[in-house]
Amino acid sequence: MMTNIELAGCALVGMAAGATMIPLTRHQLMAAVARADSAVVPKRPAMTCWQWLAVVATSGLLPAVVWRAVGGSLAALPPLLLVLGLIQLAYCDATRRLLPKNLVYGVTAVVLISGITIAWHTGEWDRLRVACEGGAAFFAVLFVMNLINPKWMAFGDVRLSLGVGFGLAWIGLSALVEGFFIANVLAAVVGVTLMALRRADRKSALPFGLYLAIGTAITIVAWS
């Protein structure tokens, strides 16, 4: 069991990592906005102080809670790194409804490399195999949904699915199913609520990447 000092240290490391990533995240987001149609992506204010604090605080608190629950096990590193990346991507999707592809690729690469490295040192090849299969299966499901109707699933969410699927399946395939289920429930509840308030209709797009990030974080914390 981790001491309070170790827990505080873990939280500080997470907050430092989150704060360090913010400039890169904003740069990638602005690049994505520049590539997008200005008629589709409205201009919004720069990152507010409250947004910055929310990103930094969650980057420290969520990993610290999980790290303490698992007793500081290095096996938890892929899901923890996934959470850190998803916090940054959730900010992007919530504020601009965009998932910068270079940032998605970077987060995915870090999660995959961490899993491979841990499997190499610990011999947990079965865990790595299940994670790879889960990531590939999740990518395939969302890819098919995008092919059937891009309004159901934007391709940015499809790109993100590989890393999310790997990170959740690293815990177990049940965790992957649970995370996807929670994300869909959240999206449905928010969508119905907005329609009831007449702030959206059936054709309105929802930032599914945000709900996928929240569903993933909830699942990782619960399973830890």
N, C-alpha and C positions, 0 to 999 in steps of 0.2 A: 504494500500500500504506500502511495506517495505521501510525503509530508506536505504540510501547508506551504512551506518554503518552496519545495519542488513544484507544487501546483502553481504558485504565483510565478515562478520562473518560466514554466511552460506557457502560461498566459501571456507573459511579457514577450516571449519569443514569437508567439503567434501574432500578437499585436504589432510587433516590429516588422514581421514578414508582411502582414496586411498593409501597413503603412508604406513599406518599401515598394509594394506592387502597384499602389494606386497611380503613380505617375505613368507607369507603363500601360496600365489599364486605360487611363484617360487618353493617352496617345493613340492606342489601338482603336478606341471607341471613336475618336475624332476622325481617324483615317477611314473607318467604316462608314461614318456619317457622310464624309466627302464622296464616297463611292455610291451612296444611296441616292434615291430620288428625293429632292428637297420637298416635293409635294407630298410624299409619303411619310417622311421623317421630319416632323416639325422641329424648329430650333428651340432649345430649352436652355435654362441658365446653367452656368458651370456648377461643379460640385459644391454643394453647400456644406457648411460646418457640421450640420447634423448628419448629413449623408456620410461625410468623412468619419465622424465619430462612430456611426453605426457599423461601417465596414471594418474599422480598426477593432472595435470592441468585440464584434462577433468573430473576427479572425483570431482573437485571443481566447475568448471564453469557450467557444465550441470545441476547439482542439484540446483545451485544458481539461474540460469535463470528460471527453472521450479518453484522453491519455491517462487520466487518473483511474477511470473505470476499468481499463484494461491492464492496469498496473505497470504502465510504462513499456509495454511490449512493442518491439520494433515491427511486429507483424501488423500493427495498426497503421503503419506509415502510409501505405497507398490510400486508404480511405481518408486519412487526415489531410494529406496533400490535396486530395480531390475536394474536400470541404473548403480549404483555403482558396483554391481556384474558383470554385463555384460561387463563393461570396463575391468575388470580383465580377464574375459573369452575371450574377443576379443583379448587381448594381447596373450593369450595362443594359440588361433586358428590361429592368424596371423603369429606367429613365429614358431610354431611346428605342426600346423594343428591337435591339440589335445584339447579336452575339458575334463580336469580332473574330473572324476565322483564325487569324494568327494567334490570338489569345487562346482560343479553343484548342488549336493544335498544340500549343505549348503546354497547356494544362494536361492534355491527354498524354503527351510524350513523357512528362514528368511522372505521372501516375503509373504508366506502363513500365518505365525504366525502374522505378522504385520497386514495383512488384517483381520484376525479373531479378533485380539485385538481391532482394530478400530471399527469393526462392533459391538463388545460387548459393547463398551463404547458409541457409537453414535446411535446404533439401526439400522444401515444401512444394514439390513439382505438381502434385495433385491440386493444390490450392491455385497455383498459377494456371494450370490447364482449365479448371472450372472458371476462373476469372476471364480467361481468353474466350472461352466458349460463351460465357454470359455476355461479354462485350460485343462479340460478333452477332449473337442472336438478337440483342437489343438494337443494334445498329440495323439489322435486317428488317426487324418489325417496323421501326420508325421510317426506314427508307421506303418500304412498301406503302406505308400510310401517306408519305409524301408523293409517291407516284400516283396513287389513287386520287388524292385531292390535296394539293399544296396548301389549301386553306386550313386543312386539319392539322398539318404538321409542316412548319417551315423548315427549309434545309439547314438552317443554322442549328436547330434542335437535333437534326439527324447527325450532323457533325459531332455534336456534344455527346450523343448517345454512346459512342464507343468508350470514351473515358468513364462516363457514369456507369455504364454496364460493367466495365472491368472492376471499378472500385467497389460497387455493391456486390457483385458476384464474388469478389475476393473474400467478402464476409460469408456469402452463401447465396445460392440461387433464390432461396426464399426471400432474402433481403432485397434482391433485385426486383422481384415481383411486388413486394411490399412498397418499395420506393416509388415504382411506377404507378401503383394503385393510389397512393397518397397524393401524388402529383396530379393525377386525373381528378380525384375527388376535390382537391383544392381549386383546380381550374373550373370545375363544374359549379361549385358553390359560389365562387366569385362571379362567374359569368351569369348565373341565375340572379344573384343579388343585384348586379349592375343593370340587368334587363328589368328587374322589378322597380329599380329606382329610375328607369328610363335614361340611363347614362350609357347604354349600349344596346345593340340588337343582335339578332342571330348571325349577322354578317360581320360583326366586329371581331377584330383579331385580339387575342389575348397573349401576353408574353409567357408562353409555356415554359421557356427556359427558366424563368423565375420560379415557377411552381415545381419544376423538376429539381431545381437546386434546394428548395425548401423540403420537398419530399425526401430527397437524398439525405439532407442533414438530419431530419427527424429520424429516419431509419437508422443511420449510423449511430446517433446518440442512443436510441432505444436498444439496439443490438449490442452496444458496448457494455 
